[in-house]
Amino acid sequence: MKHALTNTTHVKNQGDAICEQYWREVVPGWMREDSPDINEVVDRLLDARRPRAAFFAIHFAVAELETSRLKRLLLEIGTCDAEEAGTYLMDGYHISEAFDILHKRTGVSEEEMVRLEFLFIHVLEHQSHGISNLEKQLGKSPALFVQVLGLRYRRHDGGEDPPEWKVADAEKASELATAAYRILVNFRRAPGTDDNGNIDEEALRTWVNQAQVLCAQHGRPEIGDQKIGEILSSPTVGKNGIWPREEVRKVLEECGTAELARGFQIGVYNSRGVHARGEGGDQERALAEKYRAWAHVSSRSNIPTRLVSSMASVKVMIGMRRGRIRRLRFAGD
């Protein structure tokens, strides 16, 4: 028989056996922010291996949960599979809100946030919190970027990856490959970017150079350059209103390859996301005109733009209509 959540002190007074059975079977309701039992309820439900039930109970009162418990709760939601499938389904908005609350707390390291964001990538990629800590960590470590790349894409040289990259369990390897793909799709913070959105050009250049070397060493130079190009295609503009911004243009000029340019184009195309198409192609024409204007200003600037100018002659996929891909050209076509 299932039990409704009741006074925790009364439950504790019934003895260990009854108490354990109660927390295994209780159907929790939503708890108020002023409830004195919030931390107790989370502890008991986690001990019963019911993290989703615990989050369901306190999702309107997450801000009142003690920090170490909130970390444990999110970790166990992401790793515990003891609860029956389809029960206590969680809303992405409230998960994102819990991450925002935890991110602002003292006593939480960036590494802890990175691990949690990795576990919840499938939820956070669609929410306001995103994967900000994971993006920062990737932007600091070219080695981590290449390892994530290695989880999703195979080597092309027949070589062997480091032992710590290998996952024996096929199901787990598939899950990691999917998570790695989602991380790479959502990694759009240029390496060298500070919390104010400024980019350290030398830090960006160093990261790209090291990432290219590591990708080549691990048999993934082409896909590595493609993904680097996607990262650098971020739509943020520079101080003079030109896109790509100045620091990115310089690094593209120095480190650019055909595959990096291809990745850049893919990133530009994908940056539109899901959108409603208007009649007559007005949206596509306006978008093409925007890129033409940027290319024109870039060509007149004193910043080297060899790669950016070469991309101005490449057709960029803008939309699909009647089953055929329509392409609009940059200025210079």
Rosetta blueprint (number, residue, H / E / L):
1 M L
2 K L
3 H E
4 A E
5 L L
6 T L
7 N L
8 T H
9 T H
10 H H
11 V H
12 K H
13 N L
14 Q L
15 G L
16 D H
17 A H
18 I H
19 C H
20 E H
21 Q H
22 Y H
23 W H
24 R H
25 E H
26 V E
27 V E
28 P L
29 G L
30 W L
31 M L
32 R L
33 E L
34 D L
35 S L
36 P L
37 D L
38 I H
39 N H
40 E H
41 V H
42 V H
43 D H
44 R H
45 L H
46 L H
47 D H
48 A L
49 R L
50 R L
51 P H
52 R H
53 A H
54 A H
55 F H
56 F H
57 A H
58 I H
59 H L
60 F L
61 A L
62 V H
63 A H
64 E H
65 L L
66 E L
67 T H
68 S H
69 R H
70 L H
71 K H
72 R H
73 L H
74 L H
75 L H
76 E H
77 I H
78 G H
79 T H
80 C L
81 D L
82 A L
83 E L
84 E L
85 A L
86 G L
87 T L
88 Y L
89 L L
90 M L
91 D L
92 G H
93 Y H
94 H H
95 I H
96 S H
97 E H
98 A H
99 F H
100 D H
101 I H
102 L H
103 H H
104 K L
105 R L
106 T L
107 G L
108 V L
109 S L
110 E H
111 E H
112 E H
113 M H
114 V H
115 R H
116 L H
117 E H
118 F H
119 L H
120 F L
121 I H
122 H H
123 V H
124 L H
125 E L
126 H L
127 Q L
128 S L
129 H L
130 G L
131 I L
132 S H
133 N H
134 L H
135 E H
136 K H
137 Q H
138 L H
139 G H
140 K H
141 S L
142 P H
143 A H
144 L H
145 F H
146 V H
147 Q H
148 V H
149 L H
150 G H
151 L H
152 R H
153 Y L
154 R L
155 R L
156 H L
157 D L
158 G L
159 G L
160 E L
161 D L
162 P L
163 P H
164 E H
165 W H
166 K L
167 V L
168 A L
169 D L
170 A H
171 E H
172 K H
173 A H
174 S H
175 E H
176 L H
177 A H
178 T H
179 A H
180 A H
181 Y H
182 R H
183 I H
184 L H
185 V H
186 N H
187 F L
188 R L
189 R L
190 A L
191 P L
192 G L
193 T E
194 D L
195 D L
196 N L
197 G L
198 N L
199 I E
200 D L
201 E H
202 E H
203 A H
204 L H
205 R H
206 T H
207 W H
208 V H
209 N H
210 Q H
211 A H
212 Q H
213 V H
214 L H
215 C H
216 A H
217 Q H
218 H L
219 G L
220 R L
221 P H
222 E H
223 I H
224 G H
225 D H
226 Q H
227 K H
228 I H
229 G H
230 E H
231 I H
232 L H
233 S L
234 S L
235 P L
236 T L
237 V L
238 G L
239 K L
240 N L
241 G L
242 I L
243 W L
244 P L
245 R L
246 E H
247 E H
248 V H
249 R H
250 K H
251 V H
252 L H
253 E H
254 E H
255 C H
256 G L
257 T L
258 A H
259 E H
260 L H
261 A H
262 R H
263 G H
264 F H
265 Q H
266 I H
267 G H
268 V H
269 Y H
270 N H
271 S L
272 R L
273 G L
274 V L
275 H L
276 A L
277 R L
278 G L
279 E H
280 G H
281 G H
282 D H
283 Q H
284 E H
285 R H
286 A H
287 L H
288 A H
289 E H
290 K H
291 Y H
292 R H
293 A H
294 W H
295 A H
296 H H
297 V H
298 S H
299 S H
300 R H
301 S L
302 N L
303 I L
304 P L
305 T L
306 R H
307 L H
308 V H
309 S H
310 S H
311 M H
312 A L
313 S L
314 V L
315 K E
316 V E
317 M E
318 I E
319 G E
320 M E
321 R E
322 R L
323 G L
324 R E
325 I E
326 R E
327 R E
328 L E
329 R E
330 F L
331 A L
332 G L
333 D L
